[in-house]
Amino acid sequence: MRRTVIESLPQAWEIIKEMRLSEDYESDYRVAGRQSLRQIIESRMKDRIDNYMEEIGRYDGEERRNGYFSRHLLTDLGDIELSIPRTRKISAV
């Protein structure tokens, strides 16, 4: 398995061309595969954040949930847009 960190849009386009995704990009198995993979990854991230928030709460932590941010994951199935949960320290005013 080849892993690559893409640092620019032109580099992403080159990798997409190499993968030949345009030929059958929207076939049923690719769409279902991307949706399933996104759900699995997002579920695992949510579970980790839940565990972290529970653990930090035991130690009187000053963190709370603070929404999500978007990231793209380019896979053999195509581009998967993920919603990444984030936390934030509560600041004392």
Secondary structure, DSSP 4 states (H G I P E B T S, - for coil): -------SHHHHHHHHHHHTTTTTTT-HHHHHHHHHHHHHHHHHHHHHHHHHHHHHHHTT--EEEEEEEEEEEEETTEEEEEEEEEEEEPPP-
